[in-house]
Amino acid sequence: MYEDYQSRAFAGMKGDAGNDRVESFPVGAAGLGFGLVAGTDADGRLVPGAGAKLRGVSLHTHTITGGGYLQFDSASTLTRGHAWAQVADGGAVTEDGPVHFDADGRVSDAGTELPNAVFRSGVVSVFDPAGVTSNVALVELHNPFA
């Protein structure tokens, strides 16, 4: 029922309680997972990846059940500070290196560069409550992105 130890991190978790900035945006039609680089589309809705304007990393919230936000949910988005982001499948991460992301918002050393962002950890393997393994990395964001 319970694990012996608390997981080190999970996708969308804040990295610390330091100085940060969180903004809220309505989610677009496709929904949005936790711990993804996200931007707003032309209608101002949050979508995975860059969208029309980069916004930040989608944060986990205890008021949303399941794997992420649904259309029209109000998504908490970290624009400055530390967050655990989902790593692209097979993606490498270089600690203290620049953050890149792919079209679905997962981060790695390859893809589109996220301006003013650096990795503060390597890849960390974590387990969710169902025992499924995923990879996350600690990302430090400094806005503005453009």
N, C-alpha and C positions, 0 to 999 in steps of 0.2 A: 504494500500500500504506500509506504513512504520510503524514500531513498535514505541511505545512511548519511549522505552529505548533500548539501545544497549545490546546485549547478553553479559553476563559476560565472556564467553569463548566459544570455539567450538573445536571440535576434530582436532588436528594437529596445533593449534595455539601456538606460542611461549608464554611461561609464563611471560617473562619479556624481557627487552632489555640489560640484563647483559652479562657477559662473557660467550660465548657459542662457540660451534663448529658445523658446518653443512657441511656434505659431500654429494656428489651426486652419485647415482648408477642407472644403467638401471633396469627397472622393468621387472620381469619375466612374464610368460605366463598368469597367473591367474589375473593379475592386482593387485592393492594395494590401500586400503582405506587410509584416513588421520587419524593420531593419533594412529597408530598401532605399536607395537613392531615388528621390522623387522630384517631379516638377509639375507645374500647372499647365494645362492645355489652354487653348485659345478661349475657352469658356470659364477659365479660372478654377477648374477641377483638378485635383491631385491625381497624377498618373505615375506608374513606375517608369524610371528612366528620366531623361532630360525634359520631356514635354516641350512647351514653348518657352518656359522660364524655369531654371533650376531653383528648388526651394530648400532641400535638405534631406534628412533621413527620417523615415517614418518610425515613430516610437510605439512601443507596446503600451497598451492600456488594459487595465483589469476590467473595464466596463464592456469590452468587446470579447465575445467568446469565439472560439474557432481559430482559424489560421490568419485572420486579418480583418481589415475594414471592408465593408460592403459599399455599394454605390450610395452616395449622399450621406454616409457617416461623416462625422467631423473628425478628421485625422490630425493627431498631434504630430508635429514635424519639427525636429531639432534643426535649427539653423546655425547655432553656435554652441560648441561644447563637445563632449565625448559621448559616443553611442556605439553599441555593438551592432555591426552591419552583417548581413548575409554575404558569404563569399561565393562567387561563381563556382559552379561544378568544375573541379579540377584546377581551379584558379590558384595562383601563387600570390603571396602577400609579403612585401618587404617592410619590416618594421622601420619606421621613420622615413619611408618612401612616400611618393605621391600616390594619392588615391585615384583609381580609374574605375569606371563602372560600365556594365553592358546595357543593352536595350531594356532588360527586365529589372534593372536597378541593383543587381548584385555587384559587389566590388571585387577587384583583383588588381594586379599590376598591369593588366592590359585593358584596352577599350578606350572610352572617352574620359579625358581627365576631368576630375572634379576640382575646380579652382579653389585655392586656399584650404586644402584638406590634406592631412597626412595620416598614415597608419601609425598607431601607437602600440600595436602588438603584431605578432605573426598570426597564422591561422590557428584558431582554437576549436577543437572538436568538443561539442556539447551534446547532451541528451535531453530530449523533451520528456514530458511525463509519460508518454506512450513508449518510451525507450528508443525512439528514432534518433539517429545521429545526424547532426548538421554541423556545418563549419561557419564560424563567425570571426570577425576581426574588429578590434577597437579602432575607431576612426575619430580623429579630432577635426572639427569643422570651425572655420572662421569665415563669417559672412562679411561683406557681400561676395557672392559667387561670380559676379560679372562686373 
